Amino acid sequence: MSQLPADSMQAARWYGRRDVRVVDVPVPTDPRPGWLVAKVDACGLCGTDIEEYLHGPLLTPVDEPFALTGATAPLTLGHELVGTVTEVVGDGVTLTPGTRVAIEGNLFCGECDWCRRGQTNVCPRSGQLGQRTDGGLAHYVATPEYCCIPYSADLPPGQAALAEPLSVAVRAIRRGRVGVGDRVAVVGGGTVGLLTAQVARIAGADTVMLVEPNPVRRALASSFGADVAVTPEEAQAAATASTGGHGLDVVLDCAGVRQATPQAIELTRRAGRTVLVAIYPGDLTFDALDFLASEKELIASMSHTYTADYPDAVRLLETAKVDVRPLITDRVALPDVVRDGFEALVAEPQKHLKVVVEPHPRDN
C-alpha cells in the first residue's frame, strides 16, 4: 500500500478564541478499521466555524478528549468537505483509490437507542469532523467510509462541497413535511435559507416566500424561483396577500437570530408547522396560550443523516435540480483562510455567503 506524497501538510487549526492558525501537521497515514484518508478537494466555511472562531470553545473538546476519537484541541476545523480517496485506507474499506467523495462528517456511537433506530444525528455521543475531531481545512483528512458518498465527475468539487448545507435543508423540508400545494416561508436568506427555499419548491410547495433584510439575498431568492421575497417588516402582510388570507402552512426558521423564531411562529397559520433549523443559544419565548389554541406544531430539525438526507443532497446537486453556483461568493487558498475567510466573514457578514477553501487549487 503506497503512502501519501509527503510526511506533513498544512491545516487550519483552532487553538482558542479568535486563534486559528495555518500550521504544519503530520499527514494522517494510519486510519482505524473502516476509515480512510482522502485528499481534500474543497471545504466550505460554515456559520458554526465562525461561531467557534469568535466564541469557542463551543463544540471543540478542550478539557476532555472527544470520546469517539480521543481528539482534543488544537484541532483542524471544516466539516463541509469533498475529497478524493487515497491509497491509505483502513481494514474493511471498499471504496477504491481515486474515487471522488462528498464527506458527510457526522460521527456517532452506533450503540445507543437512537443509533439503533437510525436517528444517528441525535446520538448523545455524536460529533462532526472539524468540530470534535480533525476536519477538512487541510490537505488531507481521515474519515469513516460510511460518511463518504461517491459523486459524479461532472459535478465540480467547489459545488459538491455544498452538499452538507444542502443536506440540512433537505432534512428541514422532510421534518416540516412540506408537500404538494403547501404555502411555505423561509425566514433567513443565508446559504441554508436559500437552499431550503429551493428544496421547498422541489418538494412541491405552491408558494415559497423568503423573509430576509438583505436586498441582494432577496434578489437571489427571486432568481431561484421564490414567489415572494420581503423584509421582516413586510412579512406578515405579504404572507396574507400571497396566500389569499389562508396563511402559511410551513415556516422554516433559518435565520440564527433570536427575533426570527417568534416571527416564524407568528407567521405560521393555525394548525401549521414551524421548523427550527438555525442554531442560537438561549431561551425561546412565545405565547403558549395562543400556540395551544391555534394547535400549531413546533419542530426541531437537527443537522442531517448519512443514510437519507446527505445522499439526497448529493443527487440534487448531480442532477442540477438545486443551483449552488450563485451562493459561492469567495474561493480562497488554505494559507489565506484566516484573513480571507474567517476575518472577512466577521468583518462583512452580509457581503459573503459561502466561502469555499481550496487546499489543492483546481478548476471548479
Secondary structure, DSSP 8 states (H G I E B T S, - for coil): ----S-SEEEEEEEEETTEEEEEEEE------TTEEEEEEEEEE--HHHHHHHHH--SSS--SS--TTT---SSEE---EEEEEEEEEE-TT----TT-EEEE--EE--S-SHHHHTT-GGG-TT-EEBTTTB--SSBSEEEEEGGGEEE--TTS-HHHHTTHHHHHHHHHHHHHTT--TT-EEEEE--SHHHHHHHHHHHHTT-SEEEEE-S-HHHHHHHHHTT-SEEE-GGGHHHHHHHHTTTS-EEEEEE-S-STTHHHHHHHHEEEEEEEEE-S---S-----HHHHHHTT-EEEE--S--TTTHHHHHHHHHHTTSS--GGGEEEEEEGGGHIIIIIHHHHH-TTT-SEEEEESS----
